[in-house]
Amino acid sequence: MKKVLLVTPYFHPYLSGLTVYPLELLKPLARSRRITVLTLKHQDALPDRDRHAGMDIIRLKSHLKLLKGHLNLLYPLHLIRHIRQNDAVLVVLPQLEGGLAAILARVLGKRLYAVYLCDLDLQRGLLYRAASYTATLSAFITSVLASRIITLTEDYAQNSPVLKRFLPKTVFIPPSLPKTAPASTAFLTGLRKKYRENSPVIGFVGRISQEKGLDVLLSAVDFLRDRHPDIHLLMAGPAPTEVVGEQIYGQTLVDRIEREKLPVTVLGRLDKTELAAFYKFVDILVLPSTNRTEAFGMVQTEAMLHQTPVVAPNLPGVRVPVKLTKGGLLFEPQNARDLAGKIEDLTGNIANYRPSRSSLTVFSEDRTSAGLRDIL
């Protein structure tokens, strides 16, 4: 049985596109390959060793937290040890240490592949800019050395400053649709009782970060209040002050909601059955991301599975689900007035934008797993 090492800064149970896509990508492969995940602890309480979805997870202790990342001072030694024990290495990008893992894999004679999720574009201060530059350099080194690069869409790759240089060896594997959980009847009933008088009800699902564009979404909701006094925004995901490296930004959002008395409710983390009920209840899901740090937005296809239309930014990769399914509208990134206009257009004509299940077949698990098996 072939042994594969996945090198990634975050993994299950951390929830983001950085973890969900590699997990879903490798799940089918774990039936025929021995997969080991080398990652760092994002929570001290997590076990050093774990097993999930047929994969062995090794979590290294975090010696230092820097911005959104974690550092282990002995990381190069751990890399050498585990690379030697495996036949192939998959490096998840972006990550600051990706270039080091790629160099060591090639020096040790292992097959090297990159899973390129997005560019890192953190334009908010000297340290974040330095992290973005380092991650970009790391991605470039890894891409040069990798035999194949796996990414989500051709649209994103063609517009990425790094990936567009390596298109001949890039493979496009869109994320597979999640397994739909039954909607929690109790949670759905609770939402209907509490918010049934509100219209439209806008949904947001995800982490709180500046790149997610929540300040733009709040401004759009504010613009719409005059014409839609009963509008309400429901937010599902970690609390604004829980996300690593985003606590200050999260608090500014909380303060703004309270100060401006915006019609917003933060529901917090939801389990799969609650999230299914959430998608069924909201009229529209909005993904307000602002830049190329967002490469797809898997919450879009999750919402579409429940026939909930989406408003998403017209960004490379992110616009693909809406364009393929016709299940929503696109707005100009970072333009709150355009977002407000698209929300209004959609709420006035929701029936014509409900995505059909047949339009989502391009995101089937069979196509995803077949694409990866051909490489590994």
Secondary structure by P-SEA (a helix, b strand, c coil): cbbbbbbbcccccccccccaaaaaaacccccccbbbbbbbbcccccccccccccbbbbbccccccccccccccaaaaaaaaaaaaccbbbbcccccaaaaaaaaaaaaccbbbbbccbbbbbcccaaaaaaaaaaaaaaaaaaaaccccccccaaaaaaccccccccccbbbbcccccccccccaaaaaaaaaaccccccbbbbbcccccccaaaaaaaaaaaaccccccbbbbbbccccccccccaaaaaaaaaaaaaacccccccccccaaaaaaaaacccccccccccccccccaaaaaaaaacccccccccccccccccccccccccccccaaaaaaaaaaaaaccccccccccccccccaaaaaaaaaacc
